[in-house]
């Protein structure tokens, strides 16, 4: 079911930093984890806008690390997989 919801989400919404943040907030059972993930995405977006690919990469790597660390805690394995898949498109 989650996979079909994600497919619909991706079809109806261009993958963007804001869209991934919204999905992270929806998925995470811990608002602090969701907030941290969204802060990392905001920093990655700011770096992307100014053409700083090194900082963008570091922020997305930190996002991926936190998602992985929170798998089985604030995020299910399926939710984590979907978030990690989406950030590859940013």
Backbone as a printed PyTorch tensor [residue, N CA C, xyz], in Angstrom:
tensor([[[  0.8210,  -1.1980,   0.0000],
         [  0.0000,   0.0000,   0.0000],
         [  0.8570,   1.2500,   0.0000]],

        [[  1.9080,   1.2700,   0.8220],
         [  2.7690,   2.4370,   0.8950],
         [  3.4160,   2.7100,  -0.4490]],

        [[  3.8430,   1.6570,  -1.1300],
         [  4.4560,   1.8230,  -2.4440],
         [  3.5210,   2.4930,  -3.4210]],

        [[  2.2570,   2.0900,  -3.4250],
         [  1.3000,   2.7190,  -4.3370],
         [  1.0210,   4.1580,  -3.9390]],

        [[  1.0290,   4.4480,  -2.6230],
         [  0.8460,   5.8360,  -2.1780],
         [  2.0230,   6.6810,  -2.6450]],

        [[  3.2290,   6.1430,  -2.5510],
         [  4.4080,   6.8810,  -2.9920],
         [  4.3640,   7.1040,  -4.4950]],

        [[  3.9990,   6.0730,  -5.2400],
         [  3.9150,   6.2250,  -6.6900],
         [  2.9460,   7.3410,  -7.0490]],

        [[  1.8070,   7.4040,  -6.3820],
         [  0.8320,   8.4630,  -6.6310],
         [  1.4160,   9.8110,  -6.2310]],

        [[  2.1100,   9.8650,  -5.1090],
         [  2.7420,  11.0910,  -4.6370],
         [  3.7400,  11.6030,  -5.6740]],

        [[  4.5910,  10.7200,  -6.1790],
         [  5.6090,  11.1120,  -7.1450],
         [  4.9700,  11.5510,  -8.4560]],

        [[  3.9250,  10.8690,  -8.8800],
         [  3.2440,  11.2600, -10.1150],
         [  2.5860,  12.6220,  -9.9800]],

        [[  2.0140,  12.9070,  -8.8230],
         [  1.2640,  14.1470,  -8.6560],
         [  2.1360,  15.3090,  -8.1840]],

        [[  3.3290,  15.0340,  -7.7110],
         [  4.1970,  16.0650,  -7.1660],
         [  5.5960,  15.8770,  -7.7140]],

        [[  6.1470,  16.9280,  -8.2830],
         [  7.5430,  16.8440,  -8.7020],
         [  8.3810,  16.6320,  -7.4520]],

        [[  9.3970,  15.8160,  -7.5680],
         [ 10.2560,  15.5890,  -6.4150],
         [ 11.0130,  16.8770,  -6.1530]],

        [[ 10.7810,  17.4140,  -4.9890],
         [ 11.4280,  18.6540,  -4.5760],
         [ 11.8450,  18.4970,  -3.1190]],

        [[ 12.6520,  19.4160,  -2.6790],
         [ 13.0680,  19.3940,  -1.2800],
         [ 11.8460,  19.5080,  -0.3690]],

        [[ 10.9310,  20.4060,  -0.7120],
         [  9.7240,  20.5930,   0.1070],
         [  8.8510,  19.3450,   0.1200]],

        [[  8.7410,  18.6810,  -1.0240],
         [  7.9170,  17.4730,  -1.1010],
         [  8.5120,  16.3490,  -0.2480]],

        [[  9.8340,  16.2000,  -0.2800],
         [ 10.4830,  15.1630,   0.5280],
         [ 10.3470,  15.4980,   2.0140]],

        [[ 10.4720,  16.7860,   2.3440],
         [ 10.2880,  17.2040,   3.7330],
         [  8.8700,  16.8670,   4.2030]],

        [[  7.8800,  17.1840,   3.3870],
         [  6.4890,  16.8960,   3.7570],
         [  6.2870,  15.4020,   3.9760]],

        [[  6.9000,  14.5970,   3.1380],
         [  6.7710,  13.1500,   3.2800],
         [  7.4830,  12.6720,   4.5480]],

        [[  8.6440,  13.2380,   4.8320],
         [  9.3710,  12.8720,   6.0610],
         [  8.5440,  13.2230,   7.2920]],

        [[  7.9030,  14.3900,   7.2770],
         [  7.0460,  14.7910,   8.4050],
         [  5.8620,  13.8330,   8.5430]],

        [[  5.3140,  13.4140,   7.4230],
         [  4.1850,  12.4860,   7.4470],
         [  4.6120,  11.1080,   7.9490]],

        [[  5.7660,  10.6580,   7.5250],
         [  6.2390,   9.3200,   7.8890],
         [  6.7500,   9.2300,   9.3230]],

        [[  7.4860,  10.2070,   9.7760],
         [  8.1860,  10.0890,  11.0590],
         [  7.2230,  10.1060,  12.2380]],

        [[  7.4270,   9.1750,  13.1490],
         [  6.6240,   9.1480,  14.3720],
         [  7.2040,  10.0770,  15.4350]],

        [[  8.3640,  10.6710,  15.1540],
         [  9.0320,  11.5760,  16.0860],
         [  9.1870,  12.9480,  15.4290]],

        [[  8.4730,  13.9520,  15.9280],
         [  8.5430,  15.2900,  15.3190],
         [  9.9570,  15.8730,  15.3130]],

        [[ 10.7770,  15.5370,  16.2900],
         [ 12.1520,  16.0520,  16.3070],
         [ 12.9820,  15.4560,  15.1760]],

        [[ 12.7870,  14.2050,  14.8990],
         [ 13.4870,  13.5650,  13.7820],
         [ 13.0290,  14.2070,  12.4810]],

        [[ 11.7310,  14.3820,  12.3280],
         [ 11.2050,  15.0140,  11.1190],
         [ 11.7760,  16.4180,  10.9550]],

        [[ 11.8350,  17.1720,  12.0470],
         [ 12.3900,  18.5200,  11.9860],
         [ 13.8460,  18.5200,  11.5570]],

        [[ 14.6190,  17.6050,  12.0940],
         [ 16.0330,  17.4980,  11.7190],
         [ 16.1860,  17.1360,  10.2450]],

        [[ 15.3770,  16.2030,   9.7840],
         [ 15.4370,  15.8180,   8.3780],
         [ 15.1050,  17.0110,   7.4770]],

        [[ 14.0900,  17.7600,   7.8490],
         [ 13.6970,  18.9210,   7.0400],
         [ 14.7480,  20.0270,   7.0840]],

        [[ 15.4150,  20.1980,   8.2110],
         [ 16.5030,  21.1760,   8.2880],
         [ 17.6420,  20.7920,   7.3500]],

        [[ 17.9520,  19.5120,   7.2830],
         [ 19.0060,  19.0490,   6.3780],
         [ 18.6160,  19.2760,   4.9260]],

        [[ 17.3470,  19.0230,   4.6280],
         [ 16.8720,  19.2580,   3.2590],
         [ 16.9120,  20.7430,   2.9060]],

        [[ 16.5470,  21.6030,   3.8560],
         [ 16.5900,  23.0470,   3.6140],
         [ 18.0200,  23.5150,   3.3600]],

        [[ 18.9680,  22.9750,   4.1260],
         [ 20.3760,  23.3350,   3.9290],
         [ 20.8770,  22.8200,   2.5810]],

        [[ 20.4670,  21.6240,   2.2050],
         [ 20.8570,  21.0730,   0.9040],
         [ 20.2720,  21.9140,  -0.2320]],

        [[ 19.0350,  22.3320,  -0.0750],
         [ 18.4020,  23.1580,  -1.1070],
         [ 19.1190,  24.5020,  -1.2470]],

        [[ 19.4460,  25.1240,  -0.1170],
         [ 20.1550,  26.4070,  -0.1540],
         [ 21.5080,  26.2450,  -0.8550]],

        [[ 22.2100,  25.1670,  -0.5410],
         [ 23.5010,  24.9050,  -1.1840],
         [ 23.3120,  24.6690,  -2.6820]],

        [[ 22.2680,  23.9360,  -3.0350],
         [ 21.9650,  23.6560,  -4.4360],
         [ 21.7090,  24.9610,  -5.1890]],

        [[ 20.9440,  25.8550,  -4.5780],
         [ 20.6070,  27.1300,  -5.2230],
         [ 21.8350,  28.0080,  -5.4580]],

        [[ 22.8290,  27.8990,  -4.5870],
         [ 24.0320,  28.7140,  -4.7820],
         [ 25.1380,  27.9390,  -5.5110]],

        [[ 24.8120,  26.7140,  -5.9500],
         [ 25.7500,  25.9310,  -6.7450],
         [ 26.8520,  25.2630,  -5.9460]],

        [[ 26.6550,  25.0920,  -4.6590],
         [ 27.6560,  24.4630,  -3.7940],
         [ 27.3380,  22.9740,  -3.6570]],

        [[ 27.8060,  22.2070,  -4.6200],
         [ 27.4880,  20.7760,  -4.6520],
         [ 28.1060,  19.9990,  -3.5080]],

        [[ 29.2580,  20.4410,  -2.9980],
         [ 29.8790,  19.7410,  -1.8750],
         [ 28.9990,  19.8010,  -0.6360]],

        [[ 28.4970,  20.9900,  -0.3190],
         [ 27.6230,  21.1390,   0.8550],
         [ 26.3080,  20.4050,   0.6320]],

        [[ 25.7620,  20.5060,  -0.5750],
         [ 24.5200,  19.7870,  -0.8920],
         [ 24.7110,  18.2870,  -0.6410]],

        [[ 25.8080,  17.7440,  -1.1320],
         [ 26.0820,  16.3160,  -0.9680],
         [ 26.2310,  15.9510,   0.5020]],

        [[ 26.9450,  16.7710,   1.2590],
         [ 27.1200,  16.4850,   2.6940],
         [ 25.7830,  16.5090,   3.4250]],

        [[ 24.9220,  17.4540,   3.0950],
         [ 23.6130,  17.5390,   3.7580],
         [ 22.7400,  16.3360,   3.3920]],

        [[ 22.7600,  15.9450,   2.1340],
         [ 21.9670,  14.7790,   1.7290],
         [ 22.5420,  13.4960,   2.3200]],

        [[ 23.8590,  13.4270,   2.4620],
         [ 24.4730,  12.2740,   3.1330],
         [ 24.0490,  12.2210,   4.6060]],

        [[ 24.0030,  13.3920,   5.2540],
         [ 23.5650,  13.4500,   6.6560],
         [ 22.0980,  13.0300,   6.7640]],

        [[ 21.2770,  13.4610,   5.8140],
         [ 19.8700,  13.0590,   5.7660],
         [ 19.7870,  11.5350,   5.6830]],

        [[ 20.5420,  10.9610,   4.7570],
         [ 20.5210,   9.5040,   4.5640],
         [ 20.9960,   8.7810,   5.8250]],

        [[ 22.0170,   9.3160,   6.4810],
         [ 22.5270,   8.7050,   7.7080],
         [ 21.4490,   8.7060,   8.7940]],

        [[ 20.7610,   9.8500,   8.9600],
         [ 19.7210,   9.9340,   9.9890],
         [ 18.5440,   9.0210,   9.6510]],

        [[ 18.1510,   8.9760,   8.3920],
         [ 17.0740,   8.0720,   7.9850],
         [ 17.4560,   6.6340,   8.3270]],

        [[ 18.6750,   6.2530,   7.9950],
         [ 19.1410,   4.8950,   8.2870],
         [ 19.1580,   4.6350,   9.7910]],

        [[ 19.6280,   5.6180,  10.5510],
         [ 19.6870,   5.4600,  12.0120],
         [ 18.3030,   5.3490,  12.6380]],

        [[ 17.3080,   5.9670,  12.0090],
         [ 15.9530,   5.9730,  12.5650],
         [ 15.0670,   4.8570,  12.0030]],

        [[ 15.6250,   4.0400,  11.1370],
         [ 14.8640,   2.9110,  10.5990],
         [ 14.5630,   1.9390,  11.7340]],

        [[ 13.3000,   1.5940,  11.8720],
         [ 12.8650,   0.7230,  12.9570],
         [ 12.5570,   1.4880,  14.2290]],

        [[ 12.7790,   2.7850,  14.2100],
         [ 12.4790,   3.6370,  15.3690],
         [ 11.3890,   4.6230,  14.9460]],

        [[ 11.7870,   5.7790,  14.4310],
         [ 10.8190,   6.7890,  13.9990],
         [ 10.2950,   6.5150,  12.5920]],

        [[ 10.9870,   5.6630,  11.8460],
         [ 10.6010,   5.3400,  10.4660],
         [ 10.5670,   3.8260,  10.2810]],

        [[  9.6350,   3.3540,   9.5000],
         [  9.6370,   1.9400,   9.1330],
         [ 10.7000,   1.7260,   8.0610]],

        [[ 11.0620,   0.4870,   7.8400],
         [ 12.0380,   0.1650,   6.7970],
         [ 11.5320,   0.6090,   5.4300]],

        [[ 10.2600,   0.4260,   5.1870],
         [  9.6830,   0.8110,   3.8940],
         [  9.7030,   2.3320,   3.7180]],

        [[  9.3690,   3.0640,   4.7590],
         [  9.3970,   4.5300,   4.6910],
         [ 10.8190,   5.0230,   4.4540]],

        [[ 11.7760,   4.4350,   5.1640],
         [ 13.1780,   4.8240,   4.9980],
         [ 13.6510,   4.5780,   3.5690]],

        [[ 13.3000,   3.4280,   3.0230],
         [ 13.6820,   3.1060,   1.6480],
         [ 13.1230,   4.1230,   0.6690]],

        [[ 11.8710,   4.5130,   0.8690],
         [ 11.2470,   5.4860,  -0.0310],
         [ 11.9100,   6.8590,   0.0810]],

        [[ 12.2040,   7.3060,   1.3010],
         [ 12.8730,   8.5950,   1.4720],
         [ 14.2580,   8.5790,   0.8250]],

        [[ 14.9900,   7.5090,   1.0240],
         [ 16.3230,   7.4060,   0.4390],
         [ 16.2680,   7.3830,  -1.0860]],

        [[ 15.2530,   6.7450,  -1.6170],
         [ 15.0670,   6.7300,  -3.0620],
         [ 14.7740,   8.1330,  -3.5970]],

        [[ 13.9430,   8.8580,  -2.9030],
         [ 13.5650,  10.2020,  -3.3560],
         [ 14.7250,  11.1880,  -3.3260]],

        [[ 15.5740,  11.1200,  -2.3050],
         [ 16.6570,  12.1100,  -2.2470],
         [ 17.6650,  11.9100,  -3.3680]],

        [[ 17.6950,  10.7300,  -3.9400],
         [ 18.5980,  10.4930,  -5.0950],
         [ 18.1470,  11.3010,  -6.3130]],

        [[ 16.9090,  11.7640,  -6.2940],
         [ 16.3690,  12.5250,  -7.4170],
         [ 16.5310,  14.0270,  -7.2540]],

        [[ 17.0870,  14.4440,  -6.1190],
         [ 17.2580,  15.8730,  -5.8740],
         [ 18.5500,  16.3930,  -6.4660]]])
